Amino acid sequence: MANFAKPDVPRFSVDVYQNEYLPEGGSQVDAIVTVTATGGGTLGGALTAPGRPSAAVAVMVDCSGSMDYPPAKMRGAREATAAAIDTLRDGTRFAVIGGTHVAQEVYPGGGRLAVADATTRAQAKQALRRLSAGGGTAIGTWLRLADRLLSAADVTIRHGILLTDGRNEHESPADLRATLDACAGRFTCDARGVGTDWDVKEVTGIASALLGTADIVADPAGLAADFTRMMETAMGKEVADVALRVWTPAGAALRFVKQVAPAVEDLTHRRTEAGPRSGDYPTGSWGDESRDYHLSVTVPPAGLGQEMLAARVSLVVPQPDGTVQNLGAQGLVRAVWTDDMAASTAMSPQVAHYTGQAELAQVIQQGIDLRKAGDIDGATAKLGRAVQLANASGNADTAKLLAKVVDVVDAATGTVRLKTRVTEADEMTLETRSTKTVRVKK
């Protein structure tokens, strides 16, 4: 384990948890890599924080016609955006975008960003009163405007907050995908769905592509508290564009790289080549926090008693001149071949835990899809397995959400009955939060 330190930025460390022992002929190596950033300052809170990294934030508010039904949605959105603006620390550049089938600059306008202080916060909140509902929904246009505004600022951290209450009906899925591909790596974005008329896969897809969080706010009254939390977290970010660099030896192949805590996010397909046998996987912006990643590597089998380095993990930040800054933290994944059956068949508790958490996210999604398709038996089997996994891993939050969709007969065996009446909000909450995991008990 190694770490990196510089004034006013977090110190990064890497810890590897695995069972490195393989049986004769064994070739699959699994490891959980815990990355921790500490000492970069406290999260959120202070409006003035000298020495903190420069930041720019764009808040995108859905102003389509449906935001007036009920009127509490538009009112909640105004209040939430005002609360987010109050949470900005002095000196942060920011803009508010009103989103319909086109994107409009609500504040400050003129293709620029405002600099947060008492005056601009008051002006922005005044401008929010002019927000009214009317028009369609083309989320890609909101994101492209946010990208234009954010990219004009010479700052360290670029972040978006997006709120929608409906489906993206005024542009094609291909157009939205093209926008997400264009914006990926340029800024991070948290996405929220308010009410129950939006599409879960759309909102979670936006957050996933832009390395942010996704959630449901079923009751508009909860928006202000949620926006405040999101902005506090954004204000706590200290290092942008951190990538997990994974090197593997000749003959080895990475099966997958997944973030497994605080939520499951498959990063495998996001690899960019970084020299011989190395690839970079984006992780977004970091403040004081810890995240877990599951690496699975196939190595060429070796003889008993032999050992090899199966993977080396480090952390890098790309620089404007095309080079990278190495954050110094490194973790090693090893493979050792043994004829000791007890050693080679033992599963690392961390790997076992997160393998279960990844399956939990998958079977919830499958169960909900089957339920929507009318396959009651299939849905019952998948959601029963989900209850069993949530119970075994101590994921109490997910267990509570599942209990609103199924009647649990026996959690240990996963015996459940689908509820005949499930509110849309309960089903959407389970689907949106299905990827959230619990950390392994040390």
C-alpha positions as CSV (number, residue, x, y, z in Angstrom):
1,M,0.0,0.0,0.0
2,A,1.3,3.5,-0.9
3,N,-0.2,6.9,-0.8
4,F,0.1,10.4,-2.2
5,A,-0.1,13.8,-0.4
6,K,0.0,17.4,-1.4
7,P,-1.4,20.4,0.5
8,D,-5.2,20.8,0.3
9,V,-5.8,17.6,-1.6
10,P,-6.7,14.2,-0.2
11,R,-4.1,11.5,0.4
12,F,-5.0,8.4,-1.5
13,S,-4.4,4.8,-0.4
14,V,-5.1,1.4,-1.9
15,D,-5.8,-1.8,0.0
16,V,-6.2,-5.2,-1.8
17,Y,-8.4,-8.0,-0.3
18,Q,-8.1,-11.5,-2.0
19,N,-7.4,-15.1,-1.6
20,E,-4.3,-15.4,-3.8
21,Y,-4.1,-19.2,-3.6
22,L,-5.2,-21.1,-6.7
23,P,-5.4,-24.9,-7.3
24,E,-3.2,-26.6,-9.8
25,G,-4.5,-25.5,-13.3
26,G,-6.4,-22.6,-11.7
27,S,-6.5,-19.4,-13.8
28,Q,-9.1,-17.0,-12.3
29,V,-8.0,-14.4,-9.7
30,D,-10.5,-12.1,-8.0
31,A,-9.7,-9.2,-5.7
32,I,-11.5,-6.3,-4.0
33,V,-9.5,-3.1,-4.2
34,T,-10.4,-0.4,-1.6
35,V,-9.5,3.1,-2.6
36,T,-9.6,5.7,0.2
37,A,-9.1,9.5,0.0
38,T,-8.5,11.2,3.3
39,G,-7.3,14.5,4.7
40,G,-8.6,16.8,1.9
41,G,-10.8,18.8,4.2
42,T,-14.3,18.3,5.5
43,L,-17.2,17.6,3.1
44,G,-19.5,20.4,2.2
45,G,-20.8,23.0,4.6
46,A,-18.6,26.1,4.5
47,L,-19.5,28.8,2.0
48,T,-16.0,30.1,2.2
49,A,-13.1,27.6,2.1
50,P,-9.7,29.2,1.2
51,G,-7.4,26.8,-0.6
52,R,-10.2,24.6,-1.8
53,P,-10.1,23.6,-5.5
54,S,-12.0,25.8,-8.0
55,A,-15.4,24.5,-9.1
56,A,-18.2,25.1,-11.6
57,V,-21.8,23.8,-11.2
58,A,-24.7,23.8,-13.6
59,V,-28.2,23.1,-12.2
60,M,-30.6,21.8,-14.9
61,V,-34.3,22.1,-13.9
62,D,-37.1,20.5,-15.9
63,C,-39.6,23.2,-16.9
64,S,-41.7,21.0,-19.2
65,G,-45.5,21.3,-19.1
66,S,-45.9,18.3,-16.8
67,M,-44.0,20.1,-14.0
68,D,-47.3,22.0,-13.3
69,Y,-49.1,18.7,-12.4
70,P,-49.3,19.0,-9.5
71,P,-48.1,22.6,-9.0
72,A,-46.1,21.4,-6.0
73,K,-43.5,19.9,-8.4
74,M,-42.5,23.3,-9.9
75,R,-42.6,24.9,-6.5
76,G,-40.4,22.2,-5.0
77,A,-38.0,22.5,-7.9
78,R,-37.6,26.3,-7.4
79,E,-37.1,25.8,-3.6
80,A,-34.6,23.0,-4.2
81,T,-32.6,25.0,-6.7
82,A,-32.5,27.9,-4.2
83,A,-31.3,25.6,-1.5
84,A,-28.6,24.3,-3.7
85,I,-27.5,27.9,-4.6
86,D,-27.3,28.7,-0.9
87,T,-24.9,25.7,-0.4
88,L,-22.4,27.0,-3.0
89,R,-19.2,28.2,-1.5
90,D,-18.0,31.7,-2.4
91,G,-16.1,31.8,-5.6
92,T,-17.8,28.8,-7.2
93,R,-18.9,29.5,-10.8
94,F,-22.5,28.5,-11.4
95,A,-25.5,28.6,-13.8
96,V,-29.1,27.6,-13.7
97,I,-30.6,26.1,-16.9
98,G,-34.3,25.7,-17.6
99,G,-35.0,22.5,-19.6
100,T,-37.9,21.8,-22.0
101,H,-37.6,20.7,-25.6
102,V,-34.9,23.4,-25.7
103,A,-32.4,24.5,-23.0
104,Q,-32.6,28.1,-21.7
105,E,-30.1,30.0,-19.6
106,V,-32.2,31.1,-16.5
107,Y,-29.2,32.7,-14.7
108,P,-26.8,34.5,-15.3
109,G,-27.4,34.3,-19.1
110,G,-25.2,35.5,-21.9
111,G,-23.4,32.2,-22.3
112,R,-21.4,32.7,-19.1
113,L,-21.3,31.5,-15.4
114,A,-21.8,33.7,-12.3
115,V,-19.4,33.7,-9.5
116,A,-21.1,32.8,-6.2
117,D,-21.3,35.5,-3.5
118,A,-24.1,37.0,-1.5
119,T,-25.2,39.2,-4.5
120,T,-25.2,36.6,-7.2
121,R,-27.0,34.1,-4.9
122,A,-29.8,36.6,-4.3
123,Q,-30.0,37.4,-8.0
124,A,-30.2,33.7,-9.0
125,K,-33.0,33.1,-6.5
126,Q,-34.8,36.1,-7.9
127,A,-34.4,34.6,-11.4
128,L,-35.9,31.3,-10.2
129,R,-39.2,33.0,-9.6
130,R,-39.5,33.4,-13.3
131,L,-39.4,29.6,-13.9
132,S,-42.6,28.3,-15.3
133,A,-43.8,25.1,-16.8
134,G,-44.5,24.6,-20.5
135,G,-43.1,22.7,-23.4
136,G,-41.6,19.3,-24.0
137,T,-38.5,17.3,-22.8
138,A,-35.2,17.0,-24.6
139,I,-32.6,16.3,-21.9
140,G,-29.7,16.1,-24.4
141,T,-30.1,19.8,-25.1
142,W,-29.9,20.6,-21.4
143,L,-26.7,18.6,-21.0
144,R,-25.1,20.1,-24.1
145,L,-25.7,23.6,-22.8
146,A,-24.4,22.6,-19.4
147,D,-21.2,21.3,-21.1
148,R,-20.7,24.5,-23.1
149,L,-21.1,26.6,-19.9
150,L,-18.9,24.4,-17.7
151,S,-16.2,23.9,-20.2
152,A,-15.7,27.7,-20.6
153,A,-14.5,27.9,-16.9
154,D,-10.9,27.3,-16.0
155,V,-11.7,25.2,-12.9
156,T,-10.7,21.9,-11.3
157,I,-14.2,20.4,-10.6
158,R,-17.1,20.5,-13.1
159,H,-20.4,19.2,-11.9
160,G,-24.0,19.1,-13.0
161,I,-27.3,18.5,-11.1
162,L,-30.2,17.4,-13.3
163,L,-33.9,17.2,-12.3
164,T,-36.6,15.8,-14.5
165,D,-40.2,14.6,-13.9
166,G,-40.9,13.0,-17.3
167,R,-39.7,10.9,-20.1
168,N,-37.3,12.2,-22.7
169,E,-40.0,12.4,-25.4
170,H,-38.7,15.1,-27.7
171,E,-35.4,13.6,-28.8
172,S,-34.4,10.0,-29.8
173,P,-32.6,7.6,-27.5
174,A,-29.7,7.7,-30.0
175,D,-29.5,11.5,-29.7
176,L,-29.4,11.3,-25.9
177,R,-26.8,8.6,-26.1
178,A,-24.6,10.7,-28.4
179,T,-24.9,13.6,-26.0
180,L,-23.8,11.4,-23.0
181,D,-20.9,10.0,-25.0
182,A,-19.9,13.6,-25.9
183,C,-20.2,14.8,-22.2
184,A,-18.6,11.8,-20.6
185,G,-15.3,12.8,-18.9
186,R,-16.0,16.5,-19.3
187,F,-18.2,16.9,-16.2
188,T,-19.9,14.7,-13.6
189,C,-23.7,14.8,-13.1
190,D,-26.2,13.7,-10.4
191,A,-29.6,13.0,-11.8
192,R,-32.9,13.0,-9.9
193,G,-36.4,12.0,-10.9
194,V,-39.3,13.7,-9.1
195,G,-42.7,12.1,-9.0
196,T,-43.4,8.8,-10.8
197,D,-43.8,9.8,-14.5
198,W,-40.1,9.6,-15.5
199,D,-38.1,6.6,-16.9
200,V,-35.8,4.9,-14.3
201,K,-33.4,3.5,-17.0
202,E,-33.1,7.0,-18.6
203,V,-32.3,8.8,-15.3
204,T,-29.9,6.1,-14.0
205,G,-28.3,5.9,-17.5
206,I,-27.5,9.6,-17.4
207,A,-26.0,9.4,-13.9
208,S,-24.0,6.2,-14.9
209,A,-22.6,7.7,-18.1
210,L,-21.5,10.9,-16.2
211,L,-20.2,9.1,-13.1
212,G,-22.8,10.7,-10.8
213,T,-25.6,9.5,-8.5
214,A,-29.2,8.8,-9.4
215,D,-32.2,8.7,-7.1
216,I,-36.0,9.2,-6.9
217,V,-37.7,12.0,-5.0
218,A,-41.2,10.7,-5.1
219,D,-42.6,13.7,-3.0
220,P,-41.5,17.1,-4.3
221,A,-41.3,18.3,-0.6
222,G,-38.1,16.2,-0.3
223,L,-36.3,18.0,-3.1
224,A,-34.7,20.8,-1.1
225,A,-33.0,18.5,1.4
226,D,-31.8,16.2,-1.4
227,F,-30.4,19.1,-3.5
228,T,-28.6,20.5,-0.4
229,R,-27.0,17.1,0.2
230,M,-26.0,16.8,-3.4
231,M,-24.4,20.3,-3.5
232,E,-22.6,19.7,-0.2
233,T,-21.1,16.6,-1.7
234,A,-20.1,18.4,-4.9
235,M,-18.5,21.2,-2.8
236,G,-16.5,18.5,-1.0
237,K,-14.8,17.2,-4.2
238,E,-11.1,17.9,-4.3
239,V,-9.6,15.9,-7.2
240,A,-11.3,15.5,-10.6
241,D,-10.9,12.8,-13.3
242,V,-9.2,10.2,-11.2
243,A,-8.6,7.0,-13.1
244,L,-7.9,3.5,-11.9
245,R,-4.9,2.3,-13.9
246,V,-4.7,-1.5,-14.1
247,W,-1.6,-3.3,-15.5
248,T,-1.7,-7.0,-16.2
249,P,1.2,-9.3,-17.3
250,A,1.7,-10.9,-20.7
251,G,-0.9,-13.7,-21.2
252,A,-3.3,-12.4,-18.5
253,A,-6.7,-10.8,-19.4
254,L,-9.0,-8.7,-17.3
255,R,-12.5,-10.3,-17.2
256,F,-14.0,-7.2,-15.6
257,V,-13.5,-4.1,-13.5
258,K,-16.5,-3.0,-11.4
259,Q,-17.1,-0.4,-8.7
260,V,-19.0,-2.4,-6.0
261,A,-19.4,0.2,-3.3
262,P,-21.1,2.6,-2.6
263,A,-23.0,1.3,-5.7
264,V,-22.5,-1.3,-8.4
265,E,-21.1,0.3,-11.6
266,D,-19.5,-1.8,-14.4
267,L,-16.5,0.1,-15.7
268,T,-15.1,-2.7,-17.9
269,H,-16.3,-1.2,-21.2
270,R,-14.9,2.3,-20.3
271,R,-11.3,1.2,-20.5
272,T,-8.9,3.5,-22.4
273,E,-5.5,2.0,-23.3
274,A,-2.6,3.5,-21.3
275,G,0.5,1.9,-22.7
276,P,1.7,-1.7,-22.8
277,R,-0.8,-4.0,-21.0
278,S,-2.3,-1.1,-19.0
279,G,-5.7,0.4,-19.1
280,D,-7.4,3.4,-17.4
281,Y,-10.9,3.2,-15.9
282,P,-12.6,6.5,-15.0
283,T,-13.8,7.0,-11.4
284,G,-14.8,10.7,-11.5
285,S,-14.2,13.3,-8.8
286,W,-13.1,12.5,-5.2
287,G,-13.4,14.2,-1.8
288,D,-12.9,12.5,1.5
289,E,-14.4,9.1,0.8
290,S,-13.8,5.4,0.2
291,R,-14.9,3.2,-2.6
292,D,-14.5,-0.6,-3.4
293,Y,-13.7,-2.1,-6.8
294,H,-13.9,-5.8,-7.9
295,L,-11.2,-6.9,-10.4
296,S,-11.3,-10.3,-12.0
297,V,-8.3,-11.5,-14.0
298,T,-7.6,-14.6,-16.0
299,V,-3.9,-15.7,-15.8
300,P,-2.0,-18.4,-17.5
301,P,-1.9,-21.5,-15.2
302,A,1.5,-22.2,-13.6
303,G,3.0,-25.0,-11.6
304,L,2.6,-25.7,-7.9
305,G,4.6,-23.4,-5.7
306,Q,4.9,-20.8,-8.4
307,E,3.6,-17.3,-7.9
308,M,3.0,-14.3,-10.2
309,L,1.8,-10.7,-10.1
310,A,-1.7,-10.9,-11.6
311,A,-2.4,-7.2,-11.7
312,R,-1.1,-3.9,-10.4
313,V,-3.5,-1.1,-9.6
314,S,-2.6,2.6,-9.4
315,L,-4.3,5.9,-9.5
316,V,-3.7,8.6,-12.1
317,V,-5.0,12.0,-13.1
318,P,-4.7,13.1,-16.8
319,Q,-3.0,16.5,-17.3
320,P,-3.8,19.1,-20.0
321,D,-0.5,18.4,-21.8
322,G,-1.4,14.7,-22.3
323,T,0.7,13.3,-19.5
324,V,-0.7,11.9,-16.3
325,Q,-0.1,12.7,-12.6
326,N,0.5,9.5,-10.7
327,L,-1.2,9.7,-7.3
328,G,1.4,7.3,-5.8
329,A,-1.1,4.8,-4.3
330,Q,-0.6,1.3,-5.5
331,G,-2.1,-2.2,-4.9
332,L,-0.8,-5.6,-6.0
333,V,-3.0,-8.6,-6.9
334,R,-1.2,-11.9,-6.6
335,A,-1.6,-15.5,-7.8
336,V,0.0,-18.4,-5.9
337,W,-0.5,-22.1,-7.0
338,T,-0.8,-24.6,-4.2
339,D,-1.9,-28.2,-3.6
340,D,-3.4,-27.1,-0.2
341,M,-7.1,-27.7,-0.8
342,A,-8.2,-25.6,2.2
343,A,-6.1,-22.6,1.0
344,S,-7.2,-22.8,-2.7
345,T,-10.9,-23.3,-2.1
346,A,-11.4,-20.6,0.6
347,M,-13.1,-17.5,-0.8
348,S,-12.1,-14.1,0.3
349,P,-14.9,-12.7,2.5
350,Q,-14.7,-9.4,0.6
351,V,-15.0,-11.0,-2.8
352,A,-17.8,-13.3,-1.6
353,H,-19.7,-10.3,-0.2
354,Y,-19.5,-8.1,-3.3
355,T,-20.2,-11.0,-5.7
356,G,-23.5,-11.3,-3.8
357,Q,-24.1,-7.5,-3.9
358,A,-23.6,-7.5,-7.6
359,E,-26.0,-10.4,-8.1
360,L,-28.5,-8.6,-5.8
361,A,-28.5,-5.6,-8.1
362,Q,-28.9,-7.8,-11.1
363,V,-31.8,-10.0,-9.8
364,I,-33.7,-7.0,-8.6
365,Q,-33.6,-5.5,-12.1
366,Q,-34.5,-8.8,-13.7
367,G,-37.3,-9.3,-11.3
368,I,-38.8,-5.8,-11.9
369,D,-38.6,-6.3,-15.7
370,L,-40.3,-9.7,-15.5
371,R,-43.0,-8.2,-13.2
372,K,-43.7,-5.5,-15.8
373,A,-43.8,-8.1,-18.5
374,G,-46.4,-10.1,-16.6
375,D,-44.2,-13.1,-15.8
376,I,-45.3,-13.6,-12.2
377,D,-43.4,-16.9,-11.6
378,G,-40.2,-15.5,-13.1
379,A,-40.5,-12.2,-11.1
380,T,-41.2,-14.1,-7.9
381,A,-38.1,-16.3,-8.3
382,K,-35.8,-13.4,-9.0
383,L,-37.2,-11.1,-6.2
384,G,-37.1,-14.1,-3.8
385,R,-33.4,-14.5,-4.6
386,A,-33.0,-10.8,-4.0
387,V,-34.6,-11.0,-0.6
388,Q,-32.3,-14.0,0.3
389,L,-29.2,-12.1,-0.8
390,A,-30.2,-8.8,1.0
391,N,-30.9,-10.8,4.2
392,A,-27.6,-12.7,4.0
393,S,-25.5,-9.6,3.4
394,G,-27.2,-7.4,5.9
395,N,-28.4,-4.9,3.3
396,A,-31.2,-3.7,5.4
397,D,-32.1,-0.7,3.2
398,T,-32.6,-2.9,0.1
399,A,-34.5,-5.5,2.2
400,K,-37.0,-2.7,3.3
401,L,-37.5,-1.6,-0.3
402,L,-38.1,-5.3,-1.4
403,A,-40.7,-5.7,1.4
404,K,-42.8,-3.1,-0.3
405,V,-43.0,-5.1,-3.5
406,V,-43.1,-8.7,-2.1
407,D,-44.6,-10.3,1.0
408,V,-41.6,-12.1,2.6
409,V,-42.5,-15.6,3.8
410,D,-39.0,-16.7,4.7
411,A,-36.1,-14.4,4.0
412,A,-33.4,-17.0,4.6
413,T,-34.7,-19.2,1.8
414,G,-36.0,-16.4,-0.4
415,T,-39.6,-17.6,-0.2
416,V,-41.8,-14.6,-1.2
417,R,-45.1,-13.7,-2.8
418,L,-45.5,-10.8,-5.1
419,K,-47.8,-8.2,-3.6
420,T,-51.0,-7.7,-5.7
421,R,-50.9,-3.9,-5.2
422,V,-47.6,-2.1,-5.4
423,T,-47.4,1.7,-5.7
424,E,-45.5,3.0,-8.6
425,A,-43.3,5.0,-6.3
426,D,-42.3,1.9,-4.3
427,E,-41.4,-0.1,-7.5
428,M,-39.5,2.9,-9.0
429,T,-37.6,3.4,-5.7
430,L,-36.5,-0.2,-5.6
431,E,-35.4,-0.1,-9.2
432,T,-33.5,3.2,-8.9
433,R,-31.7,2.2,-5.7
434,S,-31.1,-1.5,-6.7
435,T,-27.4,-0.9,-7.3
436,K,-26.7,0.6,-3.8
437,T,-24.6,-1.7,-1.8
438,V,-23.5,-2.2,1.8
439,R,-19.8,-2.3,2.7
440,V,-18.4,-5.6,3.8
441,K,-18.2,-6.0,7.5
442,K,-14.5,-5.9,8.5
